Amino acid sequence: MVVSLEPCAHTGITPPCTQAIIEAGISRVVYAASDPNPLAAGGAQKLRDAGIIVEHNESEELTFIQRSWLHKVKTGRPLMIWKVATTLDGKVAASDGTSQWITSDQSRADVQVLRSQSDAILIGTNTAIIDDPHLIPRGHDARPVRIICGEQVVPPTHQIFDNQARTLVHASKSIPDLMNTLITEDFNQVLVEAGPTFGSALMASSNIDELIVYQAPKILGSGKDFVSNLGISTLAEHMQLQLISVQQVGSDLKSHYRVMGR
């Protein structure tokens, strides 16, 4: 048997995977990632004790695919991914406020995949009011929870309040309270589609784990920057990112980063 995660050794909603493997008479098990959950760990040793050959064949690809759940188990909170669409000079809107559409059709289609892979999509009240987004992944069956955070009142006629998915309103600017809500909801992955102010506040408070930037081959020279004040005043205090991947999507460049912190 070849599995992506070490078989569990505890009884939760279902009996232990290890017991089912032993009873099935399987003689060899290969797994890609160790289970970080202290309640479920130890499955590999239990299988070895039962005379089964067990191999840990670490897979960077499979660990990455499972990273949201692994992150939640290790940290107690969901993986937070901030998605932004910018010009080459880092603008998300022109000086007159126009922003649709900065990136290509292909990039916007790729965002639908990101949405479909997430448990929830988080935006601020300002984005909800001005852009009136629907946030339902087009062309996918997934229906992530739509979350609005902030103190402004979003008109009940906006698309985000239709019945195609659940919408959660967090009527507060408190980031600690927001994170507690996300933890209580037991989300594995939250896609942040917030503007500069809200997104930067989440990043400054160390609540953004990954950053995905769709960068269009356009230059504005002035307008709204995708990131605002992070409380950094000198180069030595910079926020360090690690490049995960980069690819061309239509005419744009998609860069995926891991946020390492300061």
C-alpha positions as CSV (number, residue, x, y, z in Angstrom):
1,M,0.0,0.0,0.0
2,V,1.3,3.5,-1.0
3,V,-0.3,6.4,0.9
4,S,0.3,10.1,1.1
5,L,0.1,10.3,4.9
6,E,1.3,8.0,7.7
7,P,-1.6,5.8,8.7
8,C,-3.2,7.0,11.9
9,A,-3.0,5.0,15.1
10,H,-5.9,6.5,17.0
11,T,-9.7,6.2,17.2
12,G,-11.5,9.3,16.1
13,I,-14.6,9.5,14.0
14,T,-13.4,6.2,12.5
15,P,-11.3,3.4,13.8
16,P,-7.5,3.5,13.3
17,C,-6.2,3.1,9.8
18,T,-3.4,0.9,11.1
19,Q,-5.8,-1.7,12.5
20,A,-7.6,-1.9,9.1
21,I,-4.3,-2.4,7.3
22,I,-3.2,-5.1,9.7
23,E,-6.5,-7.0,9.4
24,A,-6.3,-6.7,5.6
25,G,-3.1,-8.6,5.6
26,I,-1.1,-6.0,3.8
27,S,2.6,-6.8,4.0
28,R,4.3,-3.5,3.0
29,V,3.3,0.2,3.5
30,V,5.0,3.2,1.9
31,Y,4.0,6.7,3.1
32,A,5.1,10.2,2.0
33,A,4.5,12.5,5.0
34,S,4.6,11.8,8.8
35,D,1.4,12.6,10.7
36,P,2.2,15.7,12.9
37,N,-1.0,15.1,15.0
38,P,0.3,13.8,18.4
39,L,-3.1,12.0,18.8
40,A,-2.7,10.2,15.5
41,A,1.0,9.7,15.3
42,G,2.8,6.4,15.8
43,G,1.0,4.5,13.1
44,A,4.2,3.5,11.3
45,Q,5.7,1.9,14.5
46,K,2.4,0.1,15.2
47,L,2.5,-1.4,11.7
48,R,6.2,-2.4,12.2
49,D,5.3,-4.0,15.5
50,A,2.7,-6.1,13.6
51,G,5.4,-7.4,11.3
52,I,4.6,-5.1,8.3
53,I,7.4,-3.6,6.3
54,V,7.1,0.2,6.5
55,E,9.0,2.8,4.5
56,H,8.9,6.6,4.8
57,N,9.6,7.8,1.3
58,E,9.4,11.5,1.8
59,S,7.8,13.4,-1.1
60,E,8.1,17.1,-1.4
61,E,5.2,17.2,-3.9
62,L,2.8,15.2,-1.7
63,T,3.8,17.2,1.4
64,F,3.1,20.4,-0.5
65,I,-0.3,19.2,-1.6
66,Q,-1.2,18.4,2.0
67,R,0.4,21.5,3.4
68,S,-2.8,23.2,4.5
69,W,-4.0,20.4,6.7
70,L,-0.4,19.8,8.0
71,H,-0.1,23.5,8.7
72,K,-3.4,23.6,10.7
73,V,-2.4,20.6,12.8
74,K,1.0,22.1,13.6
75,T,-0.1,25.7,14.2
76,G,-3.8,25.3,15.2
77,R,-4.9,27.8,12.5
78,P,-5.7,27.6,8.8
79,L,-3.1,28.3,6.1
80,M,-3.7,31.9,4.9
81,I,-2.9,32.6,1.3
82,W,-3.1,36.2,0.1
83,K,-3.9,36.6,-3.7
84,V,-3.2,39.9,-5.4
85,A,-3.4,41.0,-9.0
86,T,-1.0,43.9,-9.8
87,T,0.7,45.8,-12.6
88,L,4.4,45.4,-13.2
89,D,5.0,48.4,-10.8
90,G,2.8,46.8,-8.1
91,K,-0.4,48.8,-8.5
92,V,-3.8,47.2,-7.9
93,A,-5.8,50.2,-9.1
94,A,-5.1,53.4,-11.1
95,S,-5.3,56.9,-9.5
96,D,-9.0,57.2,-10.5
97,G,-9.8,53.9,-8.7
98,T,-10.3,51.7,-11.8
99,S,-9.0,48.2,-11.4
100,Q,-11.0,45.9,-13.7
101,W,-9.3,44.2,-15.3
102,I,-5.6,44.4,-14.5
103,T,-4.8,40.8,-15.3
104,S,-5.7,38.5,-18.2
105,D,-8.6,36.2,-18.7
106,Q,-6.3,33.2,-18.1
107,S,-5.2,34.6,-14.7
108,R,-8.7,35.1,-13.6
109,A,-9.5,31.6,-14.6
110,D,-6.6,30.4,-12.6
111,V,-7.9,32.2,-9.6
112,Q,-11.1,30.1,-9.8
113,V,-8.9,27.0,-9.2
114,L,-7.4,28.7,-6.1
115,R,-10.9,29.4,-4.9
116,S,-12.1,25.9,-5.5
117,Q,-9.1,24.5,-3.4
118,S,-10.0,26.7,-0.4
119,D,-12.4,26.2,2.5
120,A,-13.1,29.9,2.7
121,I,-12.5,33.1,0.9
122,L,-11.9,36.2,3.0
123,I,-12.5,39.8,2.0
124,G,-12.9,43.1,3.8
125,T,-16.1,45.2,3.8
126,N,-14.6,47.8,1.5
127,T,-13.9,45.2,-1.2
128,A,-17.4,43.7,-0.7
129,I,-19.1,47.1,-1.1
130,I,-17.1,48.5,-4.0
131,D,-16.4,45.4,-6.1
132,D,-19.6,43.4,-5.2
133,P,-17.8,40.1,-5.8
134,H,-19.7,36.8,-6.0
135,L,-16.7,34.6,-4.9
136,I,-18.2,31.4,-6.2
137,P,-15.5,29.4,-8.2
138,R,-16.7,29.5,-11.8
139,G,-16.6,26.1,-13.5
140,H,-16.2,24.2,-10.2
141,D,-18.5,22.4,-7.9
142,A,-16.7,23.7,-4.7
143,R,-18.6,26.2,-2.6
144,P,-16.2,27.7,-0.1
145,V,-17.5,29.8,2.7
146,R,-17.5,33.5,1.9
147,I,-16.3,35.7,4.8
148,I,-16.6,39.5,5.1
149,C,-14.6,41.2,7.8
150,G,-15.0,44.8,8.9
151,E,-17.4,47.3,10.5
152,Q,-19.0,48.8,7.3
153,V,-22.5,47.5,6.4
154,V,-22.6,45.6,3.1
155,P,-25.9,46.0,1.3
156,P,-28.0,42.8,1.6
157,T,-28.7,43.0,-2.1
158,H,-25.0,42.3,-3.0
159,Q,-24.1,39.1,-4.7
160,I,-22.2,37.7,-1.7
161,F,-25.4,37.2,0.2
162,D,-27.1,34.9,-2.4
163,N,-27.9,31.3,-1.5
164,Q,-25.2,29.7,-3.6
165,A,-22.8,29.4,-0.6
166,R,-22.7,30.2,3.0
167,T,-21.6,33.8,3.9
168,L,-20.1,34.6,7.3
169,V,-20.0,38.3,8.4
170,H,-17.3,39.1,11.0
171,A,-18.4,42.6,12.0
172,S,-15.1,43.6,13.6
173,K,-11.7,45.0,12.7
174,S,-10.0,42.8,15.3
175,I,-7.6,40.5,13.7
176,P,-7.2,38.3,16.8
177,D,-11.0,37.9,16.9
178,L,-11.1,37.1,13.2
179,M,-8.4,34.4,13.6
180,N,-10.3,32.9,16.5
181,T,-13.4,32.7,14.3
182,L,-11.4,30.9,11.5
183,I,-10.0,28.5,14.0
184,T,-13.4,27.8,15.4
185,E,-14.7,27.1,11.9
186,D,-12.0,24.5,11.5
187,F,-10.8,25.7,8.1
188,N,-7.7,24.2,6.6
189,Q,-7.1,26.9,4.0
190,V,-8.4,30.4,3.6
191,L,-7.9,32.4,0.4
192,V,-7.5,36.1,1.2
193,E,-8.8,38.4,-1.6
194,A,-8.5,41.6,0.4
195,G,-7.3,45.0,-0.6
196,P,-4.0,46.7,0.5
197,T,-5.2,47.8,3.9
198,F,-6.7,44.6,5.2
199,G,-4.2,42.3,3.5
200,S,-1.3,44.3,4.8
201,A,-2.8,44.3,8.3
202,L,-3.0,40.5,8.2
203,M,0.6,40.3,6.9
204,A,1.9,42.7,9.5
205,S,0.3,40.6,12.2
206,S,2.0,37.4,10.8
207,N,-1.2,35.9,9.7
208,I,-0.3,35.6,6.0
209,D,1.5,32.3,5.2
210,E,1.7,32.5,1.4
211,L,1.5,35.2,-1.2
212,I,0.4,34.6,-4.8
213,V,0.9,37.6,-7.1
214,Y,-0.5,37.7,-10.7
215,Q,1.6,40.4,-12.3
216,A,0.4,41.9,-15.6
217,P,2.8,43.5,-18.1
218,K,1.3,46.9,-17.5
219,I,2.8,50.1,-15.9
220,L,0.7,52.8,-14.3
221,G,3.4,54.9,-12.5
222,S,0.8,56.1,-9.9
223,G,-2.2,54.5,-8.2
224,K,-2.8,52.2,-5.3
225,D,0.1,49.9,-4.2
226,F,-0.9,46.3,-3.4
227,V,0.8,46.5,0.0
228,S,0.6,49.3,2.5
229,N,2.1,50.1,5.8
230,L,3.8,47.0,7.4
231,G,5.5,49.0,10.2
232,I,8.8,48.7,8.5
233,S,11.1,51.8,8.5
234,T,14.5,50.3,7.6
235,L,15.8,47.7,5.2
236,A,17.0,45.5,8.0
237,E,13.4,45.0,9.1
238,H,12.3,43.7,5.7
239,M,9.8,40.9,5.4
240,Q,11.5,37.9,3.8
241,L,9.7,35.7,1.2
242,Q,10.7,32.4,-0.3
243,L,9.8,31.8,-3.9
244,I,7.9,28.5,-4.3
245,S,7.1,28.7,-8.0
246,V,6.8,31.1,-10.9
247,Q,4.9,30.5,-14.2
248,Q,3.4,32.4,-17.1
249,V,-0.3,32.5,-17.1
250,G,-1.6,34.1,-20.3
251,S,0.3,37.3,-20.7
252,D,0.9,37.5,-16.9
253,L,3.4,36.2,-14.4
254,K,2.2,34.2,-11.5
255,S,4.6,34.1,-8.5
256,H,3.9,32.0,-5.5
257,Y,5.8,32.8,-2.3
258,R,6.1,31.5,1.3
259,V,6.2,34.3,3.9
260,M,9.2,33.7,6.1
261,G,8.6,36.7,8.4
262,R,11.1,39.3,9.6
